[in-house]
Amino acid sequence: MFRPRLLFSGCVFLAAFLLFLVEPIAARQLLPALGGSAAVWITCLVFFQTALLAGYLYAHWLAHRAIAAPHLLVLAAAAACAIAWAVRPLTTQIGDQHPIAAVFAVLSLTIGLPFLTLSATSPLMQVWWSRMQGSAIPYRLYALSNLASLLALAAYPTLIEPQLTLRAQRILFAAGFAAFALISAWLTLKMRATTTATKELPDEVDAPPAPLWHKALWVLLPMGAAMQLSAVTSYLTSNVAAIPLLWVLPLIVYLLTLILAFQFRMMLPWAIIARVMVVMLGGLAYSLSRTNVSWPLWLTLTFFLIELFFACFFCHSAACGLRPQRSSEATLFYLLFAAGGALGSFLIGIASPLLFTLNLDLPLTFMVTALLALAVNWRGAWSQRMLWIVASCAMLVLVFWVRAAYQHNTTVAIRNFYASLRVTQDLSYPGATVRTLLNGSIQHGTQIFGTEELRHTPTTYYAPGSGVGLALDNCCAVRPRNIGVIGLGAGTIAAYGRPGDHIRFYEINPAVEPIARNAFTFIRDSGAQIDIVSGDARTSLASEPPQGFDVLVVDAFSGDAIPVHLLTSEALALYRRHLAPGGILAFHISNQHINLGPPIALLAESSGLEARLFSTVSNQTPGEFGSTWILVTDNPAFFELPRVAAHAFAPRLKPGLRVWTDDYSALLPVLRW
């Protein structure tokens, strides 16, 4: 029986590896059309969890039927879809669709059927193996599938993404799926020939059915774990970067807890889990209340991933301890488990942005986790029950505490697919009112409402001494300027507008323009003619005739969620088509966690352009922040101008870095830990 065992194990391993290999590939493919938004991955997670539920439902249906033809047809159709996607991926067209609908539509049409087939494999093979051998359900195959998933996720940002283009990654997936389809088809035929769907296993005769309360927890506990995964991932990708590394790290932790729960359920005593969970929830609760404080990348990752590990390990180990004794309920267990995962990701990825104008995902998730711990331990020791009663009350207080912290001095709060925006107003500048636009904890513009001069002063990263200030003041002498800006923010660059100038903003988030026009006055007070184009900048520029910009400002990077598709060789070629002769590209690269200088310098060098780095420190003028800009032009004489040359530095290249294209990019080598 070695050969069937090997084939069953190999099929489960390969299916899980491909399942979690295709996730970052598919999401990475979607980023450009959606402006590099961090919400892309969270929406993809909702789709993946929903497709996983559909796969488990399909496995539950197929496991109780001794028919091979439907599954063979599904395998053949899924293989055809995988090959078609590898050869020619479907282009994402947003149009009038909501971005979430666009994500679901594209993923369904490209990887939907292959994903469903792969996700059904583990529970289906476990039931088939149990029937062929007349034994109990081999739950260790579930741990094996999670190990394969873990390997795929670890390999993607470290080995696959830095070495292979997206096309090569799709071909790799399609080849692996073809091999999986052949193995799965053989096992399907083998199963049809050796067993019947009505065969009852010996272990079902005396085993009691699972009580209703257990079935409820099969849903609620995975829901809590999925909420943890989605909320932590959303926080990291929104406040650090929307890159595969920060997608897969939380997912790796999530899968690791599944492996430990199903394979080594008694590895960690509950007393240790409970104490660490309480400490981590309390520590992160404090950090969330500090809404305007930024933490180092390594510290943020460490704390959030540790909290995620213990919370998910609790949820998964508790659910595993309640798994059914009857093999006939095994696929129902996985079905409800997947339903909980889909529900948790839906609550964070879709429901929360619709229900709350403020981002309360993490505190709400912490409260749900504490309530689940209370439910699981309600019949346990008195001390544990009291511990989680107190913890649940504390997490409820945290929700209102964070809400109050976000509402403090907030005059406008809007949340949508692209961002969670707030406008705050305070008296932080002597004798004046200061209004600030924030996305999470990142400032996207500040205006000082004091004297007339202060109100018209460009602030934050756009002060006169910044790279963009030098470009705008020295590009065109006294003649009218034609300026393009990717990223509107508070509209601060409009403060540079003089009569006769033309400034054209490109902004993907529809919520930003009303804020810039109504909460700030840079646009209203500008002497320039102002246009604002809605939608992704690259898509808009590609559809427009050459604009002849004297300066094109690429300012989509200060939010710390990096739209890499704005930094590729194809993007640079598009920018050059819209520049006037001798025009200047001004890349804003102020970022806490990623050093974008080397890839932009390499991009400029590969295109025969000159690049210089401009860096300033805070508080040289009222409201000014430290900023980092790279100016790129085909006019070397610009960098020889006295005012420009005094502040310019040659950017450093990074050995081994490759030029980024639409088909290849890797942010891991330029992370600041």
N, C-alpha and C positions, 0 to 999 in steps of 0.2 A: 504493500500500500504506500510505498515511498513516493511513487510518481504522482498519484492524485494529491497527496498531502503537499508536495512541492508545487504542483500547479495551482492548487487553491491558494496557498500562501503567496506564490508569485503573482497571481492575478490580483489579490487584495493589495499587495505591496505596490505593484505598478499602477493600479487604479488610483490609490491614494497619492502617490508621488505625482502623477499627472494632474490630479484634481487641484493640488495646491501649487503646482507649477504654472498652470494656466491662469490662476487668479491674478498674480501681479502682472503677467504679460497682458492680459485683457484690460486691466485697469490702466496700465501704463499706456496702452494704445488709445485710451479715451481722453487722457489728460489734455492734449493740445486743443481739441475742439471745445473743451469746457474751461479754457483759460487757466489750466493748471490748478484748479480749485481743490482744496483739501477735502471738500465734501464728496469728490468723485469716489474716493476709496470707501468712504462710509456708505455711500449709496451702493457701490459694488458689493460691500459686505451684506447689505440687505438682500440684494439679488442672490448672492451665493447661498445665504442661509435659506432663502425661499426655495431656490433650486434644489438645495439639499433636502428640504422637506418633501418636495415633489419626488425626488429620487427615492427617498425612504418609503413614500406612499406607493410608488411603483414597485419597489421591492416587496412591500407588504402584500400587494395584490398578486404579484407573480409567484411569491413563495407558496401560496396556497393553491396553485394551479399547475398541473403536470402538462404544460404546453410549451413547446420550444419555438414555434414559428414566430409569434409576436416579438420575442426577445431578439431573435436573429435578425428580424427586419429592423428593429430599433438600433441594433449594433451596426448594421450596414448603413443606415441613414446617418447615424452619428459619425461614423468614419468619413462619409462623404462630406459632411459639414466641416469636420476638422481639416480635411484636405483643402476644401474650398477656401476656408479662412486662412490657411497657410499661404495659398497661392495669391489670393487677392482679398485683403480685409475690407470689411464694409466701412465706408466713410461715415463718420458721425455728422449728421446734419441737424442742428438744433432747431432752426427756424422759429416757429411760434410755439414749439413744444416746451413744456417745462423740462429743465435739465434732468430731473429724476426720470421722467417718462422717456427721454432720449436714451439715458443709460440703460434702462430696462429693455427698450426696444432693440438697441444694438447688441447687447449681450444675449438676448433671447435668439436673435437671428444668426448670431455667429457661433457662440459656444454653448447655447442653451441645451441642445440635445446631447452633445458630448458630456457636458457637465452633469446632466441628469443621469446618464448611463454610468458614469464613473461613481457618482455619489450612491447609487443603488447597489454597487458591487459588494461592499463589506457586509452589510446585513444579509444580503441575498446569499452570498457564499457561506456565511456562517450557518444559515438554515439548511442549505443544500448539503453541506458537510455533515451536519448533525443527522440528517435523514439517511445519507448514504452509509454512515458508520453506525447508526442506531445508538448514538451517544448524546450527551448533553451539549448545549450550545457552546462552541469554542470561543468564549468571549475574548481570549487572548488575540484572536485575529483582529479584533477592534483596536487593541493596543498596537499590533503590528502595522495596521493602516495609519495610525497616528504617528508612529515612528517614521514611516515613509513620508508622510506629510511634513514632518519636522525637518527631514533631510532636504526636501524640495525647497522649503522656505529658507533654510540656512544657505543653500547653494545659490539661490537667485541673486541676492544683492552682492555676494562675495565672489562668485565664480561665473555665473551666467550673464548677468547684466553688464559687468565690466568688459566681457570678452566678446559677446555676440550682439549682432544687430537684432532689432525687433523681428525682421523677416526670418533670420536664422532661428530665433527663438520659436516662432510659430511653426517652422518646418520641423524643429526638434520635437515639439509637442505632437504634431500630426504623425510623425514616424512612430513615436511611442504609443500613440493611440491606436494606430494600425496593428501593432504587435499585441496590445491589450485586447483588441476586438477579436483577433484570431484565437487567443487563449480562452477568452470568455465564451466564444462560440463553441469551442471544443467541449468545455465544461458544461455548457447548456445541453448539448447533444448527449453527453455522458450522463447527466442528471436525468434526462428524459428516458434513457434506456434502462436505468437501474432502480428507479424508485417511482412511487406514485404520490400524488399530492394528498391523498387521504390517509397515508400511513401515520399511525399514532405511535409516538415514542414511549418507551417504558417509563421514562422519568416524569411523564405527564399524569400518570394514573393516580398517584397519591399526593402530588404537589398541589397546594392550595392556590387558588387564583389571587392575583394581586388586589389588595383593597383599593377602594376609590381614592382614599387619601394619598396612597402611594402614587397612583396615576396622576393626581394633581401635582404632586411634587416632581414627577418626571418632566412636567412642563415648566413649573415655576423655578426650579433650581437651574436648569440650563438657561432659562430666560435671564436670571440674575447674572450668570457668567457671561452671556452674550452682551448684556448691557454694560458690564465692566469692560469687555473687549472693545466695544464700539465707542464708549465714552472716553476711555484712555487713549485709544487710537486717534479719535477726533481731536482731543486736546493736543497731542503731540504733533500731528500733522498741521494743525492750524497755527500753533505757536512756534513750531520749529521749521518743518518743511514737509511738503507733500511728495515724499520720495519713497521708493519701495523699501528702503532700509527701515523706515519708521512705520511702514505698514506691516512688515513681516516680524519685527521684534515682538510687539504685543501678541501677534498671532502665534509665534513660536512659543511664547510663555503659555498661552491658552492651550495649545496642543500638548505641551509638556505636562500640564496638569491633567489632561485627559489620559495620557499614558500612565502617569503615576496612579491616578484614581482607578483605572481598570486593570492595571498590572500589579501595582504595589499599594493596594488600598490601605494597609495598616502601616505604611512607611513613616508617617508623621502622626504623633499623638494629637488628639483633638485639643488637649490643653495648650499645646504649643501653638497650634493654628489659631485658636481663639485669642491668645494673648498678643500674637504678632498682628493679627487682623485689627484688634482694637488700637494698638499703637500706631499702625500704618494709617488707619482711617482717621485717627485723631491728628496725626502729623500732616496728612494731606488736607484735612479740613482747615487747619491753620493756614497752609500755603494758599488755598483757594480764597480765603478771606482777604489775602494781600493782593488785591486785584491789579495794582500798578507795579508789582515787583517782579523782576525777571530773575530766573535762576540759571546757573551753568547747565550746559547740555547733559554732562555726565551725571550731575546731581538729580536733574529732572527725570532722566531715564531710569536711574537707579531706584528712586523712591516709587515712581509710578509702576515700574515693572515688578518690584517686590510686592507692592500692594495688590497688583493684578494677579500675581502668582498665588498668593495665599487666599484671596477671595475666590478665584476660579477653582483652586484646589478644594476648598471647602464645598463649593456648589457641586462640583463633579464627583467628589468622593461620597458626598451625602446621597446624590442621585444613584451612584453605582451601588451603594449599600442597599438601595431599595429595588434593585433590578429584579425581574420576575424569575420564579423558579420553573415555570412552565415554558418549554421551548416554543409552544404555539403563541405565547405572548411576547416573544423576543422581538419580532419586527414591530409590534405595537409599541414596545419600549423605545426602540430607536425612532419610530415615527413621532411619538410624543416628545422625545428628547430633541429631535430636530425642530418640532413645532415651537418648543420653548426657545431654541436658538433664533429661529426666524422672528418670533415675537419680540425678543429682547433687542435684536438689531433694528427691527422696525420702530420700536418705541424711541430709540435714540436717533436713528438715521432719518426718519421721516416724520414721526408724530411730534417729537419734541420741537423741531424748528417751526412747525405749524402752530403749536399750542402756546409757546413761550416766546416773548420778544427778547428775553435775556437768556443767555446760555447757562442753564442750570443742570446740564446733563450729569456732570460728575457728582454734585451733592445729592441729586435725586437717586443716582445709582448707588451711592454709599448708603443712603437710607434704605433702599430695597434690599441691599446685601445684609444689613443689620437685621431687618425684619425677617428675612429668610433664615438667618442664624437663630433668631428667636423661635421661629416656627419649628425648626428641626430639633431644638433643644428644649422645647416646651415641656416634654415629659421626662427630661433628664434631671440632673442634680439641681437643687435649689439655687446654688451659687451661679451656675451657668445661666439659669433662667433670669436671675436678677441682673447679671452682667449684660445680657443682651437686651433686657428691658431698658436699662440705663443707656446702652449704646444706641438703641433705636430712637429714644427720646433725644439724645444728643445729635444724631444725624438729622432729625426733624428740625431741631433748632438751627443746624448748619444750613439747611435749605433756605430758611428765612434770613439767616445771617449773611449768606452770600448774596441773596437777592437784595438785601438792604445795602450791602457794600457796592453792588453794581448800580443801584438807584441813586446813591449819594452823588449829588450835584449833576445828575443826568437829566438832560432836557429832552433828548430824543433817543429812542431805542428801537432798532429794527433788526430783525433776523430773517435771513432767507438762505437759499442754497449756497450762496457764495460767501457769506460772512455774517458775523454777529456784530453789528455796528452800534456805537453809542456816541452821543455828543454830550460832553460835560462842560460845565461852566463854573468857574471859581474866581477867586481874587488873589491868585498866586503871584501876580505881577503888581508891584506897588502902584496904587492909584488907578488900576485898570481892571477890567473884566477879561478873563482869558477863556476862550472857547476852544475845545479840543475834540477832534474826531478820532475815535479809537476802534480798532478791530481786535477784540479780546483785550490784551494788555499792550498792544502795539499802537503807537500814535501815528496817524496818517495825515496830520495837519493841525496847526494851531494858529489862532488869530487873536491879537491883542486889541481889545476895544478900549482904547484910552484916547490919546490925542489922534488927530487926523494922520499924522506921520506914522504913528505906531500901527494904526489900522491898515495902512497900505504897505507895511514892511513885510517882505517875504521872510517867513520864520522856519523853524525846525531844520529840515535837511536842505532847504532851498535858499538859504541866506546869500547875500551878495558875494561872500567870500567862498562859497561852495563851488564845486565843479560846474554845476549847472548855471550858477550865477556868473561865473567867469565866461562860460560859453555864450550866454545870452548877451552879456555886456560887451563882448569883444568880437562877435562874429560878423557884424554887418556895419560897423561904424555908425553913421546917423541915419542910414536909409531904413525904410520900413522892413520889418522882419516877418518871415513866414515860419511859424513854429508848430511842430507837432508834438503831442504829449500822449504817451501810452500810460494810462492810469490817472484818474481825475483827483481822487482824494478830496481834500477841502478846496481844491482849485487854487492852491497857493501860487503856482507858476503864473497865473493870470495877473498877479501883482506886477510882473515885469512888463505887461502890455503897455505900449505907447500908442498914441493916435497914428493910425495907418498900419499898425501891426495886425497880423492875423494869427490866432492861436486855435488849433484844432485838437480837441481832446478825444481820446478813445477810451471808453469805459465799459467793461463787461457786466458790472453789477448794476441793475436798474435802480437799486435803492440809493446809490451814491449821488446821482445828479440832483434829485430834490434836496438832499442834505446840503450839497455844495452851493446850490442857488439860494436856499432859504435860511440855513443856519449860519452861513458865512457870507461875507460880502466881497471876497476877492474877485469873483466873476462880475458882479454888478458894478464894482468900482473901476474895473479895468478900462484902460483907454483903447484896448485892442478889440477887434471884432472876434467874438468867441463862438465857436461851433463845438457841439458835443455829439459824438457818434456812438450809438449804443451797440454793444456786441463785442466779441473777441477782436482785439486789435489786428491780429494777423489775418483773420478772415475779412475784416473790413478793408484793410490795406490792399489785400490781394484783389478785391473787386473794384478798386478805385483807379482812376488814371493817375499818372505821376503827379505828386503834389508840389514838388519843388521846395521842400522844407530847407531852411537855412540851418535849423537845429531840430533834431528829432530826439525827444527825451523818452527814454525807456525806463519808466518808473513803476515797475510792478514787483519790486523785490524788497521793499522796506517792511512788508507785512510778515516776513520770515516764512511764507509759503511760496516756494519758488516755481513759477511757470517756466519750466526749462525750454518749452517750445519757442520762447522769445529769445533764446540764446544759441540758436543753431545756425549752421552755415546757410541753410535755406532762408531763415529769418533775416540774416544779415544781407543776403542778396535782395530780399524784398525791401528792406530799409534803404539800401543804396539806390534802388529804383525810384524811391520817393524823395531822395535828397537832391538839392540843387548842387551844381559843381562847387567843390570845396566845402560842402555841408558837413555838419558835425553831428555825430551820434553821442548822446550823453546817457550812459548807463548808470543808474543809481544802484549801488551794491552794498549799502549799509546793511549789515546783517550780523546778528549775534552768533550764529552757528555755522554759517557757510561762507567760505572765502571764494567769491566769484571772480576775483581778479585774474588768476591764472587761466581759466577757460576762456574768458573774454579776450585776454591778451593773445592767447594762441589763435583764437578765431580771427582777430585783426591781422595777425602776422600771416596766417594762411591765405588771407585775401589781399595781401599787399598794402595794408593800411597801417597808419601810425596810431599808437595808443599811449595815453599817459594817465597816471593815477593821481587823483586829487583828494587829499584827506584833511579834514578840519576837526578842531576840538570844540567842546561846548562853550556857550556863554561868551563868545566874542562880541556878539551883538544881542539885543533883546530877543528872547525867544529862540535863539539859535541852538541847534543840537550838533553834536559831532556827526560828521557825514563822510562817506566814501563814495567817490564817483570815478568812473573811467570814461574819458573822452576819446573818441575814435574818429579819424578823418583821413581823407586822401590828400589833405593840404598841410604838409609839414610846416609851412610858414606860420600857421596859426600858433603852434607850440613855441615859436620863437618870439612872439610878442612879449614885451617886458612883464606885463601884469600876469600873463599866463605862465611864462617860463619860471617865475619866482615861486610858483606853487606846485609845479609839475614834477612827478617822479616816474621813472620808467617802471612799469609793472613787472613783477617777477614771473617767469614761466616755471611750471612744475614739471620735473622730469617724469616721463612716462605717460603724461596726460594726452589723450586723443581729442581731436577736434569733434565737437558735438554736432550731430546732425539730427534730422527728424527721426532717423532710424537707429540712432545710437546716442546715449548720454549716460553718465555715471556720476552721481553726486557724492558717493562714498569717499573718493580720494580727496575731496575738498571740504570735508566736514571739519569744523572746529570743535574739538572735544572739550 
